[in-house]
């Protein structure tokens, strides 16, 4: 049976979680009022997951304890939060938490989160995804936003770049001057928004301009 350790400064929250988890057929290994007691209790109770009530003013203290201890390495840590400052969820994940859940999470959602966290997954509300995983700046312009499409000859040159050919070899294969080959390469880089030949090939592959 999955063993759960509960931490909350509120006796009402602890009692509520014990009731819900009992209904879900989890085994409560311990119930603590403070994270200060957690490290010592882990050795004794050996829980599969630790559910910490991170609502209220103790949020920073909880993250400090997670980051400076072995708690997150020993058990899957699940944090229940009713409100948190911007960036807190990302910091919690970096500190070792496996799941960030709203304090009013439903029993079914809690069960799924516990099972997922124990299995090694990270669970966060969709509203926190942007904060935890900010979108990376695009490496190049979207295809529809290219200033102009590649010409047929430029696509030929791009395919040769993907084959590892240099300017001189490209010029020989296409029966053009090396200067013209360099011009085509420069034009390809400019149109794709690439800074190197390797990056141009990578972009070309992603856009279906290069056949592998």
VEXKEZA-186662 format. One record per residue (C-alpha): x, y, z. Coordinates in steps of 0.001 Angstrom, whole numbers, padded with zeros to 6 digits, always signed. Each point is the difference from the previous one (the first is absolute). Layout:
N
XYZ
...
//
This chain:
212
+000000+000000+000000
+001239+003498-000837
+001211+001831+003088
-000703+003737+000346
+001433+002478+002489
-002040+003173+000602
+001373+003374+001082
-002226+002948+000900
-000001+002661+002678
-003803-000336+000119
-001437-002903+001971
-003206+000307-002057
+001906-000371-003259
+001898-003003+001357
-003220-001655+001117
-001661+000721-003346
+002893-001433-001974
+000133-003111+002166
-003695-000563-000594
+000252+000497-003772
+003147-002115-000353
-001506-002734+002119
-003029-000077-002286
+002380-000284-002956
+001649-002969+001770
+003375+001608+000609
+001873-000812+003190
+000802+003023+002202
+003501-000575+001346
+000123+003228+002059
-001654+003385+000416
+002173+002982+000957
-000659+003624+000896
+003258+001392-001412
+002625-000707-002641
+002575+000343+002772
-000953-003509+001132
+000044-001454-003479
+003611-001073-000502
+000084-002067+003193
-003408-001546-000651
+000927-001130-003520
+002450-002575+001334
-002596-001450+002321
-003085-000037-002207
+001584-000428-003482
-002919+001514-001948
-000388-000370-003751
-001343+003555-000197
-000054+003063+002238
-002957+002360-000265
+000814+003458+001349
-002597+002687+000577
+001881+002996-001437
-002766+002533+000465
+000481+003002+002251
+003244+001703+000910
+002307-003025+000173
+000600-000383-003749
+003576+001286-000083
+000923-002038+003069
-001358-003134-001674
+002060+000595-003141
+003125+000652+002054
-000532-003280+001846
-000514-001923-003243
+003063+001504-001641
+002301-000575+002974
-001090-003500+000994
-000345-003509-001420
-003801+000078+000178
-000635+000257-003741
+002542-002764-000699
-001610-002389+002457
-003682+000531-000873
-002237+001600-002599
-000871+003434+001367
-003464+001396-000725
-000793+003592+000948
-003513+001307+000581
-000241+003738-000668
-002921+002423+000211
+001959+003010-001253
+003624+000650-000863
+002144+002846-001342
+001090+000029-003664
+002789-002462-000692
-000573-001957+003199
-001150-003156-001808
+003125-000030-002153
+002181+000415+003080
-001900-002813+001731
+000691-002378-002894
+003681+000969+000010
+000077-000663+003751
-001188-003564-000592
-003794+000074+000165
-001683-002492-002335
-003506+001481+000060
-001562+003417+000607
-003716-000279+000669
-002733+002449+001001
-001041-000333+003642
-003548-000853-001111
+001117-002888-002226
-002623-002720-000379
+000602-003477+001437
+000301-001528-003485
+002476+002679-001101
+002009-000532+003172
+000141-003762-000579
+001162+000469-003596
+002615+002551+001073
+001366-002260+002724
+000283-002974-002333
+001598+002142-002721
+002478+001648+002353
+001083-003341+001448
+000480-001284-003555
+002383+002876-000726
-002269+002456-001763
-000264+003720+000772
-003575+001207+000434
-000957+003679-000081
-003197+001930-000788
-000223+001116-003623
-000020+003634+001154
+003529-000468+001376
+001523-001555-003122
+001099+003314-001500
+001767+000957+003222
+001727-003358+000421
+000852-000490-003678
+000162+003399-001712
-000221-000190-003771
+003380+000217-001641
+000553+002703-002552
-000352-001471-003512
+003329-000860-001549
-001207+001259-003352
-002924+001626-001700
-003145-002136-000515
-000245-001225-003569
-002970+002259-000741
+002000+003036+001198
+003060-000528-002172
+000782+003157-001987
+000021-002171-003116
+000040-003739-000694
+003095-001847-001097
+000472-000269-003731
+000325-003384-001671
+003776+000469-000268
+000250+001048+003654
-001851-003127+001050
+002501-002038-002012
+002857+001761+001763
-001628-000541+003398
-000279-003724-000738
+003706-000062-000845
+000819+001839+003209
-001873-002761+001819
+002281-002511-001735
+003028+001811+001388
+001231+001527-003253
+002115+003166+000031
-000387+002952-002341
+002557-001303-002486
-001684-003412-000199
-003421+001622-000404
+001339+002192-002779
+001439-003019-001841
-003202-002032+000277
-002187+002871-001232
+002481+001240-002605
+000061+003469+001509
+002789+002156+001389
+001070-000299+003613
-000950+003640+000438
-003568-000791-001121
-000131-002981+002368
+001009+002284+002882
-002706+002441-001046
-002653-002746+000079
+001134-001149+003447
-000134+003547+001357
-003467+000464-001474
-001218-003254+001588
+001296+001040+003419
-001685+003372-000299
-003371-001402-001082
-000051-002660+002721
+001236+002337+002721
+002980-002272+000646
+003434+001103+001140
+001932-003091-001138
-000190-002646-002704
-000721-002662+002629
-002895+002024+001392
-001363+000534-003519
-000004-003761-000582
-001699-000604+003350
-002706+002533-000837
-000370-001467-003468
-000547-003472+001454
-002658+001250+002436
-001829+001779-002812
+000113-002875-002432
+002347+001815-002366
+002705-002652+000359
-000544-003630-000881
+001772-002456+002305
//
